Amino acid sequence: MAQYTKHPVKAPPTAPERESTGQLLLRGYGILVFVVAFAHTALYNLVGVYGAGAVMILLTLAALAIGIPMIARAEPHPFPWRRLPWSALGYVALALVSVAWSQWRLPTALTWLLLAAVTVNALLIAHAFSWHEIVRALASAFKWILGLSLALELWVSLVLHGPLLPNFLTLPDGDIDPHWYWVRNNLLDGDRIQGIVGNSNVLAIISLFAIVTFGVRFALRARWRTTLVMWMVLAAYMLFRASSATTYVCALAAAVVLMVALLIRRARTPDARARIYAICGGAVAVVVAVVIVFHRPLFELLGRSADLTGRTDVIWTKVLERAGTHPVFGNGFSSPWIPTDPAFDGWIIDHGITVFHAHNMWLDVLMQLGVVGVMLMAAAYLGLLWRAWFFAADRPRWNLRADRPYSPLTLLPLLFTVILLVQGLAESTPIMLWGWLMLVLFSFKIKSVPLVGVGLSEQSRVTERGSRARRIP
């Protein structure tokens, strides 16, 4: 009968270590936060404004219930108070103080609670999750959103055979503006689709984020790489069918930045890096000049009018007029605008719907919190862009060894930040919900954990199917 000798060559085989229930619940919480943040319009269309608010309250209470004991026990590591994103938190504080002079105090109070809730959840995820866990949670959230979007579009086209209104309301008699629909039943006729988020532009930008995330996971040699390729194909299809000009520009900007970052990584000497910076900087200056001079034909090529579909002539003009009344500290925080409040109801109308943001993050901040708010927001985003660039471009190093390999994961914060900044020129979403979530999360994470897989917060732990994340030696 076979048996182990008294002098075995190696230790007896043991079962692989598995995740605890607490770890599984924590990961599920992170995925749920990302789904709720990115697909907030789907939640609104499903359960209404009060239901969506209740979900956000429950998530914030869960974050506090998880985070406070974790910080008190210094788990999984001491909370890095000195590494908090102070510019972003200063913006949150200014938004709260603006209640004192706000021209719309109820919207200020309500939307500040939403901003605070997103901030709390972002800080907890950045503290409790490692870099690999954040990317995995993002990938899982995007899979849910894209999968449910495809399922809803198929159900509307093959079963319902007609457009779908929010909250599954019955279609009224007579014509109705298509902008009111949750899903317009365009999957089979070749027109723009909306997915579960109910908005083509939002679906397109989520698809772009998903492509970046899946690509990073693929480069990290994650399990089920063939499945990842299939998800990337679905995300690319959704991006194409959503047909958002803003997202196409964001994708182009992200591709250029990715190319430059990879060139910088291949540079062997500081002089080589300097030449790449000079050449790319000159190329960017030329492209910006061309866009300024030839913006009309370029916008028409993208299927958009020269005034960016009414932004410059209508929305931005009125926003600037209101911003000029209180230029220093603004008129009061409200992101998004509350369409039912008298200050916004009927102020700017598009397709019969009251507009709820300025379609430009900087003009929106200027109107709400003035020049002071713009300075804080610029400090937050430029600080993140600066750190994200060197997080991606610099070789990981904490001692004399200078030949450690780059991690594909370090490219993700940089690409997300570039996409948000470019999108912010035509949308205000980078200062709300998922945009703000990404800003706070990446700002805090890069400051507190500047090296992937190194430090107390990045210690190997059981995270997926019994395997451990590989650490940098």
C-alpha positions as a printed Julia matrix, in Angstrom:
473×3 Matrix{Float64}:
   0.0    0.0     0.0
   1.44   3.36   -1.02
   2.27   5.76    1.78
   4.34   8.84    2.42
   7.89   8.19    3.56
   9.24   9.55    6.78
  11.49  11.79    4.72
   9.3   13.3     1.99
  10.91  15.34   -0.76
   8.23  18.03   -0.53
   5.17  18.86    1.56
   2.03  16.75    1.03
  -0.46  18.28   -1.42
  -3.11  20.5     0.1
  -6.37  21.9    -1.21
  -6.06  25.38   -2.73
  -6.93  28.26   -0.46
 -10.41  29.64   -0.99
 -12.02  32.98   -0.46
 -13.92  33.59    2.74
 -17.57  34.58    2.7
 -16.57  38.09    3.76
 -14.23  38.46    0.8
 -16.91  37.25   -1.6
 -19.44  39.71   -0.15
 -16.92  42.56   -0.34
 -16.21  41.8    -3.99
 -19.95  41.61   -4.71
 -20.42  44.98   -3.03
 -17.73  46.53   -5.25
 -19.28  45.13   -8.43
 -22.71  46.39   -7.35
 -21.35  49.9    -6.72
 -19.84  50.02  -10.21
 -23.04  48.72  -11.82
 -25.21  51.26   -9.96
 -22.83  54.13  -10.76
 -22.34  53.41  -14.46
 -25.92  52.23  -15.13
 -27.7   54.74  -12.87
 -30.13  55.68  -15.66
 -31.14  52.02  -15.94
 -31.95  52.01  -12.24
 -33.98  55.19  -12.65
 -35.89  53.73  -15.63
 -36.53  50.53  -13.7
 -37.58  51.66  -10.2
 -37.99  55.43  -10.56
 -36.21  58.28   -8.83
 -37.2   57.22   -5.3
 -36.13  53.63   -5.88
 -32.8   54.75   -7.32
 -32.3   57.04   -4.33
 -33.09  54.21   -1.92
 -30.52  51.96   -3.6
 -27.85  54.66   -3.29
 -28.69  55.17    0.39
 -28.43  51.43    1.06
 -25.08  51.23   -0.71
 -23.73  54.15    1.31
 -24.94  52.66    4.59
 -23.29  49.39    3.58
 -20.06  51.26    2.8
 -20.1   52.89    6.23
 -20.92  49.59    7.94
 -18.01  47.91    6.14
 -15.55  50.77    6.18
 -15.75  52.08    9.76
 -14.88  48.74   11.47
 -12.26  48.07    8.78
 -10.55  51.41    9.43
 -10.81  50.98   13.21
  -9.11  47.57   13.04
  -6.6   48.8    10.39
  -7.71  46.09    7.96
  -6.47  45.11    5.46
  -3.95  47.85    6.28
  -3.94  51.2     8.15
  -6.07  53.82    6.46
  -3.75  56.29    4.65
  -5.31  59.54    5.84
  -2.45  61.66    4.51
  -2.95  60.22    1.01
  -6.56  61.29    0.63
  -7.44  63.19   -2.6
  -7.59  66.58   -0.91
  -8.47  68.61   -4.02
 -11.5   66.41   -4.7
 -12.52  66.51   -1.04
 -12.12  70.29   -1.07
 -14.56  70.41   -3.97
 -17.02  68.29   -1.95
 -16.63  70.67    1.0
 -17.18  73.74   -1.19
 -20.29  72.14   -2.68
 -21.69  71.66    0.82
 -20.85  75.19    1.96
 -22.5   76.59   -1.17
 -25.89  75.88    0.45
 -25.36  79.21    2.24
 -25.52  81.27   -0.98
 -27.21  78.82   -3.36
 -29.91  80.11   -5.69
 -31.5   76.62   -5.53
 -30.93  75.27   -2.02
 -33.04  72.11   -2.25
 -31.24  70.83   -5.4
 -27.93  71.72   -3.72
 -28.73  69.65   -0.65
 -30.12  66.69   -2.59
 -27.34  66.46   -5.14
 -24.66  67.01   -2.5
 -25.91  63.92   -0.68
 -25.47  62.01   -3.95
 -21.95  63.43   -4.38
 -21.04  62.51   -0.8
 -22.43  58.99   -1.23
 -20.36  58.4    -4.36
 -17.26  59.8    -2.62
 -17.65  57.5     0.39
 -18.06  54.43   -1.8
 -15.06  55.39   -3.94
 -12.81  55.86   -0.9
 -13.84  52.5     0.55
 -13.21  50.6    -2.7
  -9.81  52.26   -3.11
  -8.89  51.33    0.47
 -10.28  47.79    0.65
  -9.5   46.53   -2.87
  -6.12  45.82   -4.43
  -5.39  47.06   -7.95
  -6.16  43.65   -9.44
  -9.44  43.45   -7.53
 -10.51  46.88   -8.78
  -9.91  45.88  -12.4
 -11.72  42.57  -11.92
 -14.7   44.32  -10.32
 -14.84  46.85  -13.17
 -14.72  44.05  -15.74
 -17.53  42.17  -14.0
 -19.68  45.31  -13.8
 -19.2   46.07  -17.5
 -20.1   42.47  -18.39
 -23.37  42.83  -16.5
 -24.21  46.15  -18.15
 -23.35  45.03  -21.68
 -25.05  41.66  -21.26
 -28.24  43.17  -19.88
 -28.19  45.83  -22.61
 -28.09  43.2   -25.32
 -30.79  41.15  -23.58
 -33.11  44.16  -23.23
 -32.6   45.23  -26.84
 -33.37  41.69  -28.02
 -36.46  41.47  -25.82
 -37.8   44.79  -27.12
 -37.18  43.84  -30.75
 -38.21  40.18  -30.72
 -40.89  40.05  -28.02
 -42.27  43.54  -27.42
 -42.04  44.6   -31.1
 -42.12  48.27  -30.16
 -40.38  50.97  -28.11
 -40.26  50.78  -24.32
 -40.98  53.68  -21.94
 -39.28  54.08  -18.53
 -40.81  52.11  -15.64
 -42.57  49.89  -18.24
 -45.31  52.48  -18.73
 -47.93  51.96  -21.44
 -47.36  53.89  -24.65
 -49.83  56.79  -24.95
 -51.94  57.45  -28.01
 -50.43  59.74  -30.61
 -46.86  60.68  -31.44
 -44.24  60.91  -28.71
 -40.69  62.27  -28.91
 -38.24  59.33  -29.16
 -36.06  60.93  -26.47
 -38.65  59.87  -23.88
 -38.17  56.17  -24.65
 -36.05  53.85  -22.54
 -35.35  51.63  -25.57
 -36.42  52.72  -29.07
 -36.48  49.28  -30.73
 -33.6   50.07  -33.1
 -31.57  46.88  -32.75
 -32.76  45.31  -36.02
 -33.26  48.45  -38.14
 -29.67  49.72  -37.98
 -30.37  52.93  -36.04
 -28.69  53.95  -32.76
 -29.33  51.67  -29.8
 -29.61  52.72  -26.14
 -29.11  49.53  -24.14
 -30.21  49.18  -20.56
 -28.89  52.66  -19.72
 -31.45  54.2   -22.09
 -28.98  56.62  -23.69
 -26.8   56.04  -26.75
 -24.02  58.36  -25.59
 -23.82  56.72  -22.17
 -23.87  53.22  -23.69
 -21.06  54.2   -26.06
 -18.76  55.58  -23.36
 -19.41  52.55  -21.12
 -18.52  50.32  -24.07
 -15.26  52.21  -24.51
 -14.41  51.85  -20.81
 -15.24  48.14  -21.12
 -12.89  47.68  -24.09
 -10.06  49.29  -22.13
 -10.76  47.16  -19.05
 -11.1   43.89  -20.97
  -7.94  44.73  -22.91
  -5.99  45.25  -19.7
  -7.34  41.97  -18.3
  -6.33  40.22  -21.53
  -2.8   41.67  -21.34
  -2.58  40.5   -17.72
  -3.18  36.96  -19.02
  -6.33  36.5   -17.0
  -8.19  33.23  -17.15
 -10.75  32.64  -19.91
  -9.0   34.95  -22.37
 -11.16  33.67  -25.23
 -14.24  34.79  -23.3
 -12.62  38.18  -22.76
 -12.18  38.53  -26.52
 -15.87  37.78  -27.0
 -16.79  40.47  -24.46
 -14.5   42.93  -26.27
 -16.26  42.14  -29.55
 -19.65  42.76  -27.91
 -18.4   46.05  -26.43
 -17.07  47.14  -29.83
 -20.42  46.25  -31.43
 -22.28  48.28  -28.79
 -19.9   51.18  -29.33
 -20.48  51.08  -33.07
 -24.28  50.78  -32.8
 -24.5   53.57  -30.19
 -22.69  55.83  -32.69
 -21.54  58.61  -30.36
 -19.26  61.21  -31.94
 -17.95  62.26  -28.53
 -17.0   58.68  -27.72
 -15.22  58.28  -31.06
 -13.09  61.31  -30.21
 -12.45  59.89  -26.73
 -11.38  56.58  -28.25
  -9.0   58.35  -30.63
  -7.48  60.37  -27.77
  -7.07  57.22  -25.65
  -5.4   55.39  -28.55
  -2.93  58.25  -29.06
  -2.09  58.42  -25.36
  -1.67  54.63  -25.25
   0.74  54.76  -28.18
   2.8   57.54  -26.56
   2.89  55.71  -23.21
   4.13  52.52  -24.9
   6.8   54.5   -26.77
   7.93  56.09  -23.5
   8.14  52.64  -21.92
  10.43  51.48  -24.73
  12.74  54.51  -24.45
  16.09  53.5   -22.95
  17.53  56.9   -22.01
  16.23  60.25  -20.72
  17.22  61.85  -24.03
  15.07  59.37  -25.93
  12.13  60.18  -23.66
  12.69  63.9   -24.2
  12.61  63.46  -27.99
   9.36  61.49  -27.78
   7.8   64.16  -25.56
   8.88  66.92  -27.97
   7.61  65.14  -31.08
   4.29  64.14  -29.52
   3.79  67.57  -27.97
   4.33  69.23  -31.34
   1.94  66.78  -33.02
  -0.75  67.49  -30.41
  -0.34  71.25  -30.93
  -0.78  70.81  -34.7
  -3.87  68.64  -34.25
  -5.46  71.16  -31.87
  -4.79  73.98  -34.35
  -6.32  71.97  -37.2
  -9.42  71.2   -35.12
  -9.86  74.88  -34.25
  -9.48  76.03  -37.86
 -11.43  73.23  -39.55
 -13.93  72.38  -36.81
 -17.0   72.81  -39.01
 -16.13  70.17  -41.66
 -14.74  67.87  -38.97
 -17.98  68.02  -36.97
 -20.0   67.41  -40.12
 -17.79  64.39  -40.88
 -18.71  63.02  -37.45
 -22.37  63.65  -38.14
 -22.67  66.65  -35.83
 -23.49  70.28  -36.54
 -20.92  73.04  -36.15
 -22.56  74.2   -32.91
 -22.18  70.71  -31.38
 -25.89  69.93  -31.65
 -27.04  73.17  -30.06
 -24.47  73.31  -27.29
 -22.65  76.51  -28.23
 -25.62  78.56  -29.45
 -28.14  77.58  -26.78
 -26.88  75.64  -23.75
 -23.43  77.12  -23.25
 -24.61  80.68  -23.9
 -27.29  80.48  -21.21
 -24.97  78.74  -18.77
 -22.33  81.45  -19.23
 -24.95  84.14  -18.7
 -25.99  82.59  -15.38
 -22.35  81.98  -14.38
 -21.61  85.68  -14.93
 -24.04  86.68  -12.19
 -21.88  85.03   -9.47
 -18.44  84.43  -11.03
 -16.33  83.79   -7.91
 -18.25  81.24   -5.82
 -21.03  80.41   -8.28
 -24.78  80.12   -7.95
 -24.78  76.96   -5.84
 -23.96  73.31   -6.36
 -26.32  71.06   -8.3
 -24.93  68.1   -10.24
 -27.12  67.1   -11.97
 -29.62  69.91  -12.22
 -33.02  69.01  -10.79
 -35.43  69.45  -13.75
 -38.48  69.92  -11.51
 -36.96  72.8    -9.53
 -38.21  76.25  -10.61
 -34.63  77.4   -11.22
 -34.15  74.77  -13.95
 -37.65  73.77  -15.04
 -38.02  75.06  -18.6
 -34.77  77.02  -18.45
 -33.07  75.1   -21.3
 -35.28  72.82  -23.41
 -34.03  70.15  -25.83
 -36.56  67.95  -27.69
 -39.21  69.01  -25.21
 -37.11  67.85  -22.22
 -35.54  70.12  -19.61
 -31.75  69.8   -19.86
 -30.14  68.63  -16.6
 -26.47  69.51  -17.18
 -24.39  71.98  -19.19
 -22.84  69.44  -21.6
 -19.44  70.77  -20.56
 -17.99  69.93  -17.15
 -15.97  73.14  -16.83
 -18.89  75.46  -17.68
 -21.08  73.45  -15.32
 -18.63  73.88  -12.44
 -18.19  77.57  -13.3
 -21.93  78.18  -13.07
 -22.32  76.19   -9.86
 -19.19  76.96   -7.81
 -17.53  79.75   -9.75
 -13.84  80.25  -10.39
 -12.97  78.69   -7.01
 -14.78  75.49   -7.96
 -13.09  75.39  -11.37
  -9.69  75.73   -9.7
 -10.44  72.84   -7.31
 -11.78  70.65  -10.1
  -8.78  71.45  -12.3
  -6.42  70.62   -9.44
  -8.2   67.3    -8.88
  -8.2   66.21  -12.52
  -4.76  67.54  -13.44
  -3.31  65.97  -10.31
  -4.84  62.64  -11.28
  -3.6   62.98  -14.88
  -0.05  63.77  -13.68
   0.09  60.81  -11.29
  -1.64  58.45  -13.73
   0.87  59.31  -16.45
   3.92  58.48  -14.35
   2.11  55.5   -12.84
   1.89  54.15  -16.4
   5.15  55.46  -17.89
   7.69  54.86  -15.1
   9.19  51.44  -14.49
   8.23  50.01  -11.06
  11.17  50.65   -8.76
  11.7   50.93   -5.0
  15.37  49.94   -4.69
  18.47  49.72   -6.87
  16.93  47.18   -9.23
  15.81  48.94  -12.43
  14.76  46.1   -14.73
  11.38  45.09  -13.32
   8.69  44.56  -16.0
   5.88  47.02  -16.58
   2.36  45.98  -15.66
  -0.4   46.47  -18.24
  -2.68  47.35  -15.33
  -0.91  50.69  -14.81
  -2.27  51.9   -18.16
  -5.9   51.68  -17.05
  -6.09  54.79  -14.78
  -4.34  56.87  -17.44
  -6.69  55.82  -20.25
  -9.77  56.29  -18.06
  -8.59  59.78  -17.06
  -7.94  60.83  -20.67
 -11.37  59.57  -21.72
 -13.05  61.5   -18.89
 -11.2   64.74  -19.69
 -12.0   64.57  -23.41
 -15.62  63.65  -22.73
 -15.83  66.57  -20.29
 -15.53  69.0   -23.2
 -18.97  67.96  -24.47
 -20.6   66.35  -21.41
 -20.83  66.99  -17.66
 -20.83  63.34  -16.59
 -17.12  63.41  -15.51
 -18.2   65.47  -12.46
 -21.16  63.24  -11.58
 -21.73  59.64  -10.46
 -19.36  57.3   -12.3
 -17.13  60.13  -13.51
 -16.68  61.39   -9.95
 -16.35  57.81   -8.7
 -13.42  57.16  -11.06
 -11.77  60.48  -10.18
 -11.85  59.89   -6.41
 -11.05  56.17   -6.62
  -8.01  56.48   -8.89
  -6.71  59.64   -7.19
  -6.77  57.98   -3.77
  -5.47  54.62   -5.0
  -2.5   55.97   -6.93
  -1.48  58.22   -4.04
  -1.74  55.44   -1.45
  -0.51  52.52   -3.62
   1.85  53.81   -6.34
   3.21  50.31   -7.11
   1.06  47.39   -8.26
   1.55  44.33   -6.08
   3.87  46.06   -3.6
   3.1   47.12   -0.04
   0.72  46.08    2.7
  -2.39  47.0     0.71
  -1.27  44.86   -2.23
  -0.28  41.74   -0.33
  -1.25  38.52   -2.08
  -4.6   37.22   -1.0
  -7.11  34.77   -2.34
  -9.12  36.73   -4.89
 -10.37  34.53   -7.7
 -10.99  30.79   -8.04
  -8.49  29.93   -5.33
  -5.53  31.55   -7.08
  -3.29  34.27   -5.77
  -2.45  37.46   -7.6
   1.2   37.39   -8.69
   3.28  40.03   -6.98
   6.23  41.88   -8.46
   9.43  40.39   -6.99
